Amino acid sequence: MIGLISATAAGAAARDRLAAAWPTRARVYDGSVGDAVRRAFAECDQVVCFLATGAVVRLVAPLLSDKASDPGVVCVDEGGRFAVSLVGGHGGGANELAREVGELLGAEPVVTTATDAVGIPGLDTLGFPVEGDVAGVSRAMLDGEPIALEADFQWPLPALPSNIGSPALEAVPSRPAQRDERYRIFLTDRVLEPADHEVVLRPPSLVVGVGASKGAPVDEVLGLVQDALRDAGLSAKSVAEFATVDAKAGEPGIVGAAERFGVPVVTYGAEELAGVEVPNPSEAPLAAVGTPSVAEAAALAGGGELLVPKRKSVRADGQPAMATCAVVRRVARGRLAVVGLGPGARDLLTPRAKAELRRASVLVGLDQYVDQIRDLLRPGTRVLESGLGAEEERARTAVAEARRGQAVALIGSGDAGVYAMASPALAEASDDIDVVGVPGVTAALAAAAILGAPLGHDHVSISLSDLHTPWEVIERRVRAAAEADIVVTFYNPRSRGRDWQLPKALAILGEHREPTTPVGVVRNASRPDESSRLTSLSGLDPATVDMMTVVTVGNTATREIAGRMVTPRGYRWQEEAK
C-alpha cells in the first residue's frame, strides 16, 4: 500500500490525482502531518509526501530502522515539478516510485542513488536476495575495480558493467583459498558466508516437493523442509516454490509451511506425476492419491537436478511420519522479450519496452533500430546487430541466446508482432524458454493519427512485398478487401526494384470504389522528417511512394473533413444529425 500525505490545497490536488490513478494501491492519510507520516510509515510499503524535503527528513528520521524493511519515501514539491526519491531507493522501491509519480504528475523524477545515476543495476535490484558487503562491492562496480563473478549454474542476469567478469560456471567453494580479484560476487543456492568485499546472490533456483498425510501439522512439514535444506547445505532464500499433487493443494500443513517460506504452492495432477521418473517410488501414495511419488515427482515435474532425494519427517512421539519432501535445482529458463519499438519517436516507445531493454543482458536487432535505442541500454549489454535481410538469422540468434539462459531482447519497429520479428522468433522457439511480447505502436496507427481517423471502422493491413508471399496470394487478399469495402493500409508499398504492385492494388480497389475515395500517404510517421498528404484514389502518384511510406485507402464511407481523413463509425446519432 502507498500512503499519500499532503499539507496544502495544492498538495491535496496532486495527491488526489495519484489516489485516482491508484484506487487499489494508495490510501490518503488525513489529520496532522506528523501523525499522518507516522501512521503511513508504520502501515504502508511506500509513502508519497507532498511536503518540503527538509520537513519530511525531520519527520521520518526518528522512524528509520533498517533499510531492508523501511518503506520507500518520495517527496513531491508543492508545484509538482519534482518527485524526489528520499529514503529506500532500492529496498523500498522509492526510485521506481519516483519515476512512476513523475509520469503521472508530469514531474521530474530525482534519483541520486549512485548506481541508478550511471545506469548500472544495483545488486539489491536484481530480484534476488543478496547477502554480504553490498555497499563495498557496489562502490567497486562504480569505480571500475575488477570483480569476479562465480556461479554454481547459469541463471539469467541483466547486463552488468564490464569490470565484472563473465560467470565462471563452477561449484562455488565454501571458502575460496586464493583470490585474484579483491571483490567477488557469488551466484549460488548453497550456504556460503560472504567475507569482506564479497556478496552472495540467491537466485530462486530450488523447488521443494512435498507430500503430506491428511492433517499433517505445519511445524512437522516446516521442520522437515528446513532440516533437508540445512543437511544439504542449501539456502532457504533460494526456495522458489513448494510443489505437490492436486489432491493436496489445500492441505493446511503444506500451505502453512509454504506461507512461512513466503513462496507459492504449485500443484500437478496425479496422472502427470505418475509419468515422472523418480528414484524412490512407493505404493503408499499410489494407493492414496494415484501416483507412486509425490515429493520427488512434484519437485522434478518442471525438470532439474535432484539434490535431496525423498526424506521423511521424524516425529518426537515416535508415530509414523506424516510428511515427505525432496529438493530439486530447477533448470534456469532463459527469457526472450520480443519488443516493439513503435514508429520511431522516443515518446511513442512504451514504458514497458524501456523496462525490457534495460532488463536485457543481450540485445538482438536490425542495426538501424539498435541505433534508435542504444542510449537506453545498461552498460555491459551485449549487442548483436545485423543488416537488412537477416531476419531469420536474428530470430535464431535471439532464441539460441535465451536457451543459454540469457535475458534477451529482440527488437523490431512498430509492433514486433506485425510484419516484424515475433513471428520468426516464436516459430524458432519452443517451451524451453520464457517468451514475453511487448506491444508497440504500429506504423498504421501512427499514420492514422496523423491523417485523422481513417481507421474508424473495419480495416485491414496488407503488405505488398512479394519477398515472402506470392503476388497471387497478395492480389487475392486485396480483392477480398475491395469487395468487402474495408479500409486498407498498405505496408511496403513500393521499392526501386518493385514498382508495379501498388498501381495494380490501387486499380483493384478502384473497381469497387469511386476515384474520389480519400487516400492518406504518410512517410516516416513520427520521425523528424515526417511528411503526410491527403489525395484520392485517382490522384495518387505511386512514384511518390517508397518503403518508408504507409498508404491508407478509405472505404466508400470515408470522407475528407476539414483537411482530415475520417471513416465514420456509423453511430446512429451521427446519422440522425445529417
MIMILUM-972346 format. One record per atom (N, C-alpha, C, CB): residue in one letter; x, y, z. Coordinates in steps of 0.2 Angstrom, whole numbers, plus 5000, padded with zeros to 4 digits. Each point is the difference from the previous one (the first is absolute). Glycine has a CB too. Example, Ala and Ser with C-alpha at 12.3 -4.5 7.8 and 13.67 -1.06 7.14 Angstrom:
2
A506649725039A499650065000A500450065000A499149945006S500750114990S500450065001S499650055003S500649974990
end
This chain:
578
M500449945000M499650065000M500450065000M499149945006I500750114990I500450075000I499650055004I500549974989G499850065016G499750055004G500150074997G500249935010L499350114989L500050074997L499950055005L499649954989I500850105012I500050055005I500150074997I500449915009S499250134993S500050074998S499950055005S499749974988A500550095012A499950055005A499650074997A501049965006T499050044987T499750064997T499549984995T501050075003A498649984995A499549994994A500349984994A499350085005A501349954993A500349984994A500349935001A500350124998G500049865008G500249935001G499449954999G501050055007A498549974996A499449965000A499749984993A499750055012A500450004984A499749994993A500549954997A499550124999A501149895001A500549954997A499949935004A500850094997R499149915009R499949945004R499449964997R500550055011D499049994988D499349974998D500149974993D499450085007R501149954989R500149974993R500349935001R500150124995L500449885009L500349935001L499549955003L501150065002A498549965003A499549965003A499549974995A500150075010A499749984985A499649984994A500349954996A499450115001A501249904998A500449954995A500249945003A500550104995W499549895012W500249945004W499449985004W501250034999P498249964999P499449995005P500149945005P499350054991T501149905006T500149945005T500750005003T499249944993R501250115005R500750005003R500250055005R500349964989A499250095011A500250065004A499550015005A500650054991R499649995015R499550025005R500250075002R499949885004V499650164997V500250075002V500050005007V499450054990Y501149995013Y500050015007Y499950075002Y500849905001D498650115003D499850075002D500250015007D499050004992G500950065010G500150025007G500750045000G499449905005S500950105001S500650045001S500649964996S499650055011V500849994986V500549974996V500549965003V499950104993G500349925013G500449955004G499749945002G500550105004D498949904998D499649935001D499949964994D499450065010A500449984984A499949964994A500749974998A499150084997V501449955003V500749974998V500149945005V500450114996R499549895010R500249955004R499549944999R500450085009R499049934990R499549954998R500249964994R499150065006A501049984989A500249984993A500649965000A499450094995F501149935009F500749975000F499949935003F500650115001A498949885004A499949945003A499649954996A500150065011E499449974985E499549964997E500249984993E499250055008C501249994988C500050004993C500749974998C499250104999D500849884995D500749984997D500450064997D499449894997Q500250165001Q500350064997Q499650065002Q500449934990V499950135010V499650065002V500250064995V500049965012V499550074986V500150064996V499850065004V499949944989C500650115012C499850065004C500050064996C500549955010F499050094990F500050064996F500250065005F499149964992L501550045010L500350045005L500750024998L499349955009A501050104994A500750024999A500549945002A499750125002T500849874995T500449945001T500350015007T500349994988G499950075014G500350015007G499549985005G500750094996A498649925003A499549995005A499949925001A499450114997V500749864997V499949925000V500649975003V499350014990V501350025009V500649975003V499950005008V500750044990R499150025013R499950005007R499449965002R500450125000L499149874996L499549965003L500149925000L499350094995V501149894999V500149935000V500749985003V499450004990A501050045012A500749985003A499949965006A500550104996P499049925009P500049965006P499649934999P499950115006L499849884988L499749944998L500449954996L499050065000L501649964998L500449954996L500349955004L500350094993S499749855005S500249945003S500549964996S498950005006D500949974989D500549964996D499850014992D500049915010K500550104986K499950024993K499649944996K501050075001A499149875002A499749944997A499250005002A501149945001S498750095004S499350005001S499650065001S500349905006D500150164994D499750075000D499650014993D500950045008P498549994992P499750024994P500450054996P498949975005G501050024988G500350054996G499650075001G500449914992V499950155008V499750065001V500250054994V500049985012V499550044985V500150054994V499750075002V499949904992C500450155007C499850075001C499850044994C500750005010V498750034989V499850044995V499950075002V499549904994D500850155002D500050075002D499350024999D501250024998E498650045005E499350034999E499850014993E500250055011G500349974985G499950024993G500049944995G500550105002G499649845001G500049934996G500550004995G498850005002R501850034999R500550004995R500549955001R499950125000F500249855006F500549955002F499749955004F500950084999A499349855000A499849955004A500749975002A498949974994V501350045013V500649995003V500049935003V500350125001S500149834997S500149945004S500450025006S499949924989L499850075017L500450035006L500349945004L499250105000V500449855001V500249945005V499849944996V499850075011G500649884990G499849934997G500050004993G499449985010G501150054986G500050004993G500049934997G500650105001H499849855001H499949934998H499649965004H501150014995G499149985011G499649955005G499350025000G501049985006G498850094995G499350025000G499750024994G500350045011G500049954983G499850024994G499850074998G499549895001A500950155003A499850084999A500350024994A500050015012N500549964985N500250034994N499549994994N501249985004E498649964996E499549984995E499350045001E500649894998L499350125008L499350035002L500150084998L499849925010A500850114991A500150064998A499950014992A500850025010R499449934986R499950004993R499350004998R501149954999E498650005005E499249994999E499650065001E500249885003V500050165003V499750065002V500150054995V500149975012G500550034986G500250054995G499650004993G501150005005E498849934993E499649994994E499350035001E500749904997L499050085009L499350025001L499950075001L499849895005L500650154998L499950075002L500450044995L499949975012G500550014983G500450044996G500650035004G499050024993A501249955012A500650025004A500649974998A499250025010E501450014992E500649974998E500349965006E500350104993P499849835006P500249965005P500750025002P499249914996V501050095010V500650025003V500349945003V499750125001V500849844996V500349945003V500750015001V499149934995T501250075011T500750015001T500449945002T499650115004T500049834996T500449945002T500549994994T499049955006A501650044996A500650004996A499949954994A500750035009T499149914992T500049954995T499450024995T500449915007D499150124995D499550024996D500250064995D499149965009A501350084994A500250064997A500449994994A499950065011V500549884989V500449994994V499749944996V501050045007G498449934995G499749954996G500349935002G499850084991I500549915014I500249935002I499549975005I501250044999P498649905000P499549975005P500349995007P499549944990G500250085015G500249995007G499949935001G499650115004L500949875000L500049925002L499349995004L501350005001D498450045002D499449995004D499450014995D500650035011T499549984983T499450014995T499949954995T500250125002L500249824999L500049954995L499549955001L501250014999G498450005006G499449955002G500249945004G499550044989F501149965013F500349945004F500150035007F500549944990P499450025015P500350025007P500850004999P499149945006V501250114997V500750015000V500350015007V499850064989E500749915012E500450005007E500750024999E499349915004G500950125001G500750025000G500250085000G500249894995D500450125002D500250075000D499750044994D501149975006V498350044994V499650034994V500350074998V499049935003A501150115003A500250074998A500850004998A499250045009G501249914993G500750004998G500049984993G500449985011V499349964987V500049984993V499750054995V500049885005S499450154998S499750054995S500550064999S498949975005R501550055000R500550054999R500549984995R499850045011A500449894989A500549984996A499750004992A500549935010M498950054990M499750004993M500050074997M499249915004L500750145000L500050074998L500750034998L498950025007D501649954997D500650024999D500449974995D500050035012G499749924985G500349964995G500549955002G499950094993E500149895014E500549955003E499849934997E500150075010P500449894988P499849934998P499649965005P501150004993I498449975005I499649965004I499949934997I499450105005A500749854999A499949934997A499349985001A501249975003L498550004993L499349975000L500049925000L499550114995E500449865010E500049935000E499349975001E501250005005A498649954991A499349975000A500049935000A499650104994D500049875010D499949935001D499749974993D499850015012F499850044985F499649984994F499850064996F499649905006Q500250094988Q499850064996Q499350025002Q500649964990W499350115011W499450035002W499950074997W500049945011P499450074986P500050074996P500150065005P499249954993L501350095005L500150065003L500050064995L500849945008P499050124995P500050064995P500850024998P498950045006A501150004990A500750024998A500450035006A499650034988L501049955013L500450025005L500650044997L499749905007P500650154997P500650044997P500649954998P499650105007S500849934989S500549964997S500549985005S499850064989N500349975017N500549985005N499849945004N500350125001I499149864998I499849935003I500149954995I499150065007G501349894995G500149954995G499449954998G501250005005S498949974989S499549954999S499949955005S500250034987P499249945014P499949955005P500549944999P498850035001A501649955004A500449944999A499549945003A501250075002L498649894994L499549955001L500449945004L499250034990E500849975016E500449955004E499750005007E501050014993A499149945010A499749995007A500350065004A499849874999V499750175004V500350055005V500349975006V499150084996P501549935006P500349975006P499750035006P501149984993S499049985012S499750025007S500550065002S499549895003R501150114995R500450065002R500650004995R499750005012P500350054983P500650004995P500750005004P499250064991A501249905006A500750005003A500450064998A500049885000Q499950144994Q500450064997Q499650044996Q501049945000R499150134999R499650044996R500450044996R499150005009D500850004985D500450054995D499750075001D500349904992E499050105008E499750075001E499850015007E499549994989R500550075013R499950025007R499250005001R501050085000Y498649924995Y499350005001Y499749944997Y499950135001R499649845001R499749944998R499250005001R501149945002I498650044992I499349985001I499949934999I499750124995F499949855009F499849935000F499349994998F500949975008L498949994987L499349994998L499949925002L500050094990T499749905015T499949935003T499449995004T501249995000D498549955000D499549985005D500349975006D499249994991R501450005009R500449965006R500150055006R500549924992V499550055014V500250045005V500750035000V499249935007L500950134993L500750035000L500050075003L500249944989E500350065016E500050075004E500550044996E499749945011P500150124987P500450044996P500550045005P499150024991A501549985006A500550045004A500050074998A500749905001D499850145001D500150074998D500050014993D500650035011H499150024986H500150014993H499649944996H501150075002E498549905001E499649944996E499350015001E501049935001V498650054994V499350005001V499849934997V499850134999V499649855003V499749944998V499350014997V500749935008L499250064986L499350004997L499749935000L500350104992R499049915010R499649935001R499550004995R500250005012P499949974982P499549994995P499449955003P500950024991P498549995006P499549965002P500049934997P499350105002S501249864999S500249944996S499749935003S501050074997L498749945009L499949935004L499249995000L501050015007V498849934991V499349985001V500049955005V499750034988V499849975017V500049965005V499349964999V500650075008G499549864990G499449965000G499849975006G500349974989V499050045013V499849985006V499449955000V500450115004G499649845000G499449965001G499850005007G500349924990A499150075011A499850005007A499349965001A500650115002S499449865004S499449965002S499550065002S500649895003K498750094997K499550045002K500150025007K499249954992G500850125009G500150025007G500750015002G498949955003A501650044993A500750015002A500150075003A500449924991P499950095014P500150075003P500550044996P499849955012V500050114988V500550054997V500749995002V499050084999D501149925008D500750005003D500349934997D499650075010E500149884989E500349944998E500250014993E499349935007V500350104989V500250014993V500650054999V498849974996L501150085008L500550055000L500749985003L499150085001G500949885004G500649985003G500349954995G499650015011L500049954986L500349954995L500450044994L499149915003V500650144995V500350034994V500650045002V498950014995Q501150025011Q500550045003Q500649955001Q499350095005D500649854998D500549965001D500349974994D499549975010A500150024985A500349974993A500450054997A499049944998L500850135002L500550054997L500650015004L499050064996R501049945011R500650015004R500449944999R499450065008D500449884992D500449944999D500450004993D499349935008A500350104987A500350004993A500450064999A499149934996G501050115009G500450064999G499650054995G501149945003L498350064997L499650054995L499750055004L499849914992S500150155005S499850065003S499250004999S501150064998A498649965007A499250005000A499850064996A499949955011K500650104988K499850064996K500049994993K500550075009S499749874989S500049984993S499449964998S501250014999V498349985006V499449964999V499550044996V500249935010A499650044984A499650044996A499349985001A500950014991E498949935010E499449975001E499949935003E499750074990F499849925013F499849935002F499649974995F500050035012A500149904987A499649974995A499749945003A500750044990T498749945007T499649945003T499549984995T500250035012V499449924990V499549974996V499450045001V500549885000D499150124994D499350045001D499649995006D500050004988A500049935014A499649985005A500250035007A499849904994K500850135006K500350035006K500050075000K500649905002A499150134993A500150074999A499850055006A499849974988G499750005016G499750045005G500249975007G499150034993E501449925007E500249975006E500350065005E500249894994P499550125012P500350055004P500750005002P498950015004G501449934997G500750005002G500450024994G499749915007I500250074987I500450024994I499950084999I499949884995V499550145005V499850074998V500350045006V499049974994G501050015012G500350045005G500750015000G499149975007A501249974992A500850004999A500250054994A500049885005A499750114990A500150044994A500050085002A499649914992E499850105011E499950075002E500650035005E498849984999R501549975005R500550025005R500750014995R499549945010F500550034985F500650014995F499950064996F500249885000G499150144999G499950064996G500049984992G500450075009V499449874990V500049974993V499349974998V501349985001P498550024993P499449974998P500049925000P499850104993V499649875007V500049934999V499749984993V499849995013V500649974983V499949984993V499749935001V500950084995T498649915001T499749935000T500049974993T499350035010Y500749904990Y500049964994Y499549945001Y501250034997G498549954997G499649955001G500349935001G499350064992A500449905011A500349935002A500249974994A499349995010E500350014984E500249974994E500750024997E498849984998E501350095003E500650034997E500649985005E499350104995L500649905011L500549985005L500249934999L499650085008A499949874990A500149935000A500549994994A498949985005G501150074990G500549994994G500750035001G499050014993V501150015013V500750035002V500449955002V499550115002E501149874996E500449955002E500450035006E500249954989V499750005017V500350025006V500449945003V499150085002P501449945002P500449945003P499749965006P501050074996N498549965007N499749975006N499250004999N501050045007P498749924989P499349995000P499749965006P500150014987S499350005014S499749975006S499349984998S500850065008E499049884995E499349985000E499550055004E500449884998A499850145007A499650045004A499650064997A500749975010P499750084987P499750054996P499649984994P500950075004L499349874993L499649984994L499349985003L501149964994A498950015011A499349985003A499650065002A500549895003A499950165000A499650055003A499850064995A500749985010V499850034985V499850064996V500149984992V500350085010G499949864989G500049984993G500750014996G498850035000T501749985004T500750014997T500549975005T499750104994P500849865003P500549975005P500550045003P499949914993S500150165005S500450055003S499750065000S501049944996V499050105010V499850075000V500550045001V499049965005A501450045000A500650055002A500550004994A499849985012E500549964986E500550004995E499750024993E500649915007A498850064992A499750014993A499850084999A499649885000A500150155006A499850074999A500650045000A499049985006A501550014997A500650045000A500349994993A500249995012L499849964985L500349984993L499650024994L500749915006A498650104996A499650014994A500250064995A499149965008G501250094995G500250054995G500749994998G499350085006G501049874995G500749984998G500550035005G499650014988G501049965012G500550025004G500449955003G499350095003E501149925002E500549965003E499849985007E500950044993L499049905009L499849985006L500550005005L499249924995L500850135010L500550015005L499949975006L500250114995V499249885007V499849975006V499549954998V500250105008P499949834992P499549954999P499550005006P500849934993K498750035005K499450005005K500349995007K499249964991R500550085014R500249985007R499350015004R501250034999K498849945006K499450005005K500150045006K499649894995S499950145007S500050035007S500149955005S499350094996V501049945010V500149955006V499650045006V501149964996R498450005007R499650035005R500349985007R499049994992A500950065012A500349995007A499649945004A500450125000D499049874998D499649965004D500149924997D499250105003G501249904992G500149934997G499549984995G500649975011Q498950074988Q499449984995Q500350004993Q499150045008P500549934988P500350004993P500050074997P499549884998A501050134997A500150064997A499350024996A501349984999M498650095001M499450024997M500250054994M499349995010A501350014989A500350054994A500649974997A499550105006T500549914987T500649994997T500250064995T499749885000C501050124999C500250064995C500649984996C499650085009A500549954986A500650004995A500150074998A499749874997V501050145001V500250064998V500349994993V500250055012V499650004983V500350004993V500250074999V499349904996R501350105000R500350064997R499750004993R501050015007R498550044992R499750004994R500450034994R498950025006V501049974988V500450024995V499850074999V500049894994A500550155005A500050084999A499750014993A500950035008R498550004992R499750014993R500250074998R499049935003G501350074991G500150074997G499450034998G501049964996R499150115003R499450044999R500150044993R499850015013L499749984983L500050044994L499450055000L500549904994A499750175006A499550054999A500050024993A500150045012V499349964984V500050024994V499750075000V499949884995V500550175004V499850075002V499850044993V500749995011G498750044989G499950054995G500250075002G499049934997L501450104999L500250075001L499650064998L501149954999G498350034998G499650054997G500350034994G499650035012P500150024985P500150034994P500750044999P498850004998G501550025008G500650035000G500150065005G500049974988A499550065014A500050065004A500149975007A499250074993R501349965011R500149975007R499450015004R501250034999D498450025001D499450005004D499449954998D500350125002L499849854993L499649944998L500249935002L499650074991L501049935012L500349945003L499749995007L501150014993T498649935008T499649995006T500549995006T499149954993P500650075013P500449985006P500249935001P499450105005R500249864993R500149935000R500649984996R498849975003A501250064991A500649984995A500650035003A499250014990K500850055013K500650025003K500349965006K499650114997A499949865007A500249965005A500349934998A499150055007E500649934987E500349934998E500750024997E498849964997L501350095000L500750024997L500550005005L499450064991R500449975015R500550015005R500149935004R499650125001R499949844999R500049935003R500549954996R498850025005A501350004989A500349954996A500850005001A499150014991S501149935008S500849995000S500250004993S500049945012V499650044984V500249994992V499450034996V500649895002L499650164994L499550034995L500249974993L499950115008V499549874988V500149984994V499650054995V500249885004G500050144991G499650044996G500350034993G499550035011L500150004985L500250034994L500550065002L499049964993D501550055004D500550055002D499750075000D500949944995Q498650085001Q499850075000Q499550005006Q500150024987Y499549935015Y499650005006Y500450005006Y499149944994V501550035006V500450005006V500250075001V500449884998D499850164997D500250075001D499550045003D500749994990Q498750005009Q499450045003Q500049995007Q499449994990I500849965013I499949995007I500749985004I498849964998R501750054999R500749985003R500150035007R500449984988D499450095012D500150035006D499649985006D500250104993L499349865006L499549975005L500349945003L499050054994L501549925003L500349935002L500450015007L499949964988R500150005016R500550005006R500749994997R499149965008P501450074996P500749984998P500149935001P500450115004G500049864991G500149935000G499549964996G500550015011T499050024986T499549964996T500449974994T499050075004R501049874994R500349974994R499550014994R500649925007V499650124988V499650024995V500249964994V499850115004L499749854993L500149964994L499650034994L500249895007E500150154989E499650034995E500249984993E499950105007S499649904988S500149984993S499650054996S500349885003G499850114990G499750044995G499349974998G501250044997L498650004998L499449984996L500049934997L499750124998G499849845002G500049934997G500249955005G500250064989A500049955017A500349955005A499549995005A501150044998E498249965000E499549995006E500049935003E499350094994E500849865002E500049945002E500649985004E499449964990E501250075008E500649995004E499950045007E500749994990R499050075010R499950035007R499549965004R500250114995A499349865002A499549965004A500449945003A499050044993R501449935003R500349945003R500550025005R499949944989T500550115010T500550025005T499650025007T500750044990A498850005009A499650025006A499849935004A499650114995V500149855002V499849945003V500649965003V499049994992A501550005004A500649965003A500350045006A500249964988E499850105012E500350045006E499549995006E500550084993A498949925006A499549985006A500149935002A499250084995R500949875001R500149935002R500650005004R499449964989R501150085010R500650005004R499950035007R500750014990G498750015011G499850035007G500050075000G500449905005Q499750144990Q500150075000Q499350035000Q501149994993A498950085009A499450045000A500150044993A499850015013V499849974982V500150034993V499450054998V500649894997A499650165000A499550044997A500150004992A499950085011L499649904986L500050004992L499550064998L500249874999I500150184998I499650064998I499850004993I500650065009G498849984990G499850014993G499650075000G499949874998S500050164997S499750065000S499249995000S500950054993G498750005009G499349995000G499949955006G499850034988D499749935010D499949945005D500349944997D498950055003A501549925002A500449944998A499649954997A500850035008G498649964993G499649954997G499750024993G499749965012V500450104986V499750024993V500550014995V499150055006Y501049904990Y500550004994Y500750015003Y499250054992A500949925014A500650015004A500349945002A499650125003M500849885003M500449955002M499649945005M500950084999A498549945003A499749955005A499949934996A499550105007S500249914987S499849944996S500649954999S499150064995P501549965002P500549964999P500349975007P500350064989A499749995016A500349975006A499649955004A500550125001L498949894999L499549955003L500049944996L499450095005A500749914989A500049944996A500649965001A499450064991E501249975011E500649975002E500049985007E500650074992A499149965012A500049995008A499549935001A500350135003S499949855003S499549945003S499950025007S500549914992D499250045012D499850025007D500649995005D498949964997D501750045000D500650005005D500250075002D500449894995I499350165002I500250075002I499450035002I501050004993D499050065011D499450045001D500050064995D500149975012V499450044985V499950054995V499550055002V500349924991V499950155008V499650055002V499950054994V500349995012G499150024986G499850054995G499950075002G499649914993V500750145005V499950075002V499850044994V500949995008P498450034992P499750034995P500350074998P499049935003G500950094991G500350074998G499550034996G501149975001V498950104998V499650034995V500249994993V499850095009T499749884987T500249984993T500050064996T499549895002A500850104992A500150064995A499350024998A501149964996A498449995003A499350014998A499750055005A499949894994L500250095012L499650055005L500350065001L499849905006A500950114993A500350065000A499850054994A501049955006A499050014988A499850044994A499250025001A500949944993A498750025010A499350015000A499950065005A499749884998A500750135007A500050065005A500150064996A500349925010I500250084986I500250064996I499550024995I501249965002L498549994995L499550014995L499350035002L500649914993G499250065013G499450025003G499749945004G499850094991A499749885006A499749945002A499849954995A499650075010P500949914985P499849964995P499849935002P500750074993L499549915013L499949935002L499449995004L501249984999G498350075001G499450005004G499549945000G500150124999H500049844995H499649944999H500449954999H499050074996D500749875001D500449944999D500650024995D499049935002H501650044999H500650024996H500549945000H499950125003V500549884992V500549944999V500650034998V499149924997S501550055005S500750014998S500249954995S500350065011I500049964983I500249954995I500750024998I498849984996S501749985005S500750014997S500049994993S500549975011L499850084985L500049984992L500749974998L499250104999S501249895006S500649974999S499949924998S500650085007D499749904987D499949934998D500649965002D499250034991L501250005013L500749965002L499849945004L500650115001H498949895003H499849945004H499349974998H500750045009T498950004987T499449984998T499950004993T499550045011P500249914986P499950014992P499550054999P500349884998W499950164996W499550054998W499349984999W500950064995E499049885003E499349974999E499650005007E500449934990V500050055015V499650005007V499950085002V500649895003I499950154996I499950075001I499450034997I501250015002E498849984991E499450024996E499349985002E500850004991R499249935011R499449985002R499750035007R500349894995R500250135009R499850035006R499850084999R500849925006V499550114989V499850074998V499350004997V501250034998R498749924998R499349994997R499549995005R500549964990A499650005015A499649985006A499850075004A500449885000A500150165001A499950065004A499650054996A501149985006A499150024987A499650054996A499349985000A501050014993E498849925006E499349984999E499750015007E500349924991A500050085015A499750005006A499950075002A500549895003D499850164993D500050075002D500350025007D498950014993I501749965008I500450015006I500550054998I499849885004V500450175001V500550045000V500749964999V499450095006V501049934990V500749964999V500650045001V499449934992T501050055012T500750035001T500549964997T499650055011F500849974984F500549974997F500750015003F499350014989Y501049945013Y500750005003Y500449984994Y499749975012N501050054988N500449984995N499850014993N500549925007P499250144991P499650014994P500450004994P499250075007R501549964993R500350004994R500850015002R499050064994S501449915002S500750015000S500350014993S500049925011R500750094989R500350014993R499949944996R500850085005G499249864998G500049944996G499349974999G501249985003R498350055000R499349985000R499550055000R500449905007D499550134987D499650064999D499349994997D501150054999W498849894999W499349994997W499449975004W500749984990Q499550005017Q499549975004Q499550055002Q500849915004L499550154998L499550055003L499550024995L500950045008P499349984986P499550024994P499549944999P500950084995K499349865005K499649954999K499549995006K500849944994A499450075012A499550005006A499550055000A501049955007L499350114991L499550065000L499549994994L500950085004A499349894991A499549994994A499549955003A500950024991I499349935013I499549955002I499550035005I500849914999L499450145005L499650035005L499550054996L500949995009G499450044985G499650044996G499449974997G501150064998E498949875001E499549974997E499450005005E500849924994H499350105012H499449995005H499950075003H500249885002R500350174997R499950065004R500150064995R500449955010E499350114992E500050064995E500750025000E498850035003P501450014991P500650034999P500250055005P499949984988T499550055015T500150055005T500149975007T499350084993T500849865008T500149975007T500650035003T499449894996P500550135010P500650035003P500649955001P499350085006V501349944993V500649965001V500550045004V499849944990G500450035016G500550045004G500749974999G499250025008V501350024991V500749984999V500450035006V499949994987V500549975016V500450025006V500749974999V499050025008R501550024992R500749975000R500350025006R500150024988N500349935015N500450015006N499650025006N501050024993A498449955008A499550025005A500450015007A499049954994S500950115009S500350015007S500750025000S499149935005R501250074989R500850015000R500150074998R500249884998P500450155003P500150074999P499850024993P500950005008D499249964987D499950014993D499349984998D501250004997E498449995007E499349984999E499750054995E499949955011S499750024984S499650034995S499349974999S501150054995S498449985003S499449974999S499650044995S500049955012R499550024985R499550044995R499449964999R501050064995L498549975004L499449974998L499950014992L499550025012T500349924985T499950014993T499349954999T501350024997S498749964997S499449954998S500349944996S499250105000L500349854999L500249944997L500250024993L499249945007S500550104990S500350024993S500650055000S498849984996G501250065009G500650055000G500649985003G499150075002L501049875001L500649975003L500549984995L499449965010D501250074990D500549984995D500549955004D499950124994P500149825004P500449955003P500750015000P499249924997A501050124998A500850025000A500250045006A499950004988T499650035016T500250045006T500049965006T499550104995V500449845005V500049955005V500649965001V498750004999D501549985007D500649965000D499949955006D500850094995M499749875007M499949955006M499950045007M500749924993M499550145007M499950035007M499350035000M501250035000T498449964995T499350035000T499549955002T500450084991V499049945012V499449965001V499550044996V500449965012V499250004984V499550024996V499349985003V500850004990T498850045012T499349985002T499550024996T500450015011V499249944986V499450014995V499450005004V500749954990G498850105010G499449995003G499549964997G500250115003N499249885000N499549964997N499550054997N500249905009T499250074989T499550044997T499750065004T499849904993A500350095014A499750055005A500650055002A499149915004T501550084994T500550045003T500050074996T500749905002R499450155002R499950074998R500650045002R498849995000E501350074996E500550055003E499650055003E500849984991I499350035015I499750055004I500550055004I499049925002A500950154996A500550055002A500749985000A499150035008G501149944986G500749984998G500249935004G500250124999R499349855004R500249935003R499649954997R500250065011M500149884989M499749944997M499649965006M501049994991V498450005007V499549985006V499649944997V500050115005T500049834998T499649954998T499449995006T500949944993P498550085005P499550005005P499949935004P499450094994R500549915012R499949945004R499349984999R500850045009G498750004989G499349984999G499650005005G500549934992Y499650115013Y499650015006Y499350034998Y501050025007R498549964996R499350034998R500050075001R499549895003W500850145002W499950075001W500350044995W500049985012Q500649994985Q500350044994Q499550004994Q501249975005E498549974994E499650004994E499450045001E500349884998E499450135008E499450045001E500250075000E499549925007A501150104994A500250075000A500150034993A500649985011K499549974984K500150024993K499450044997K500849904999
end
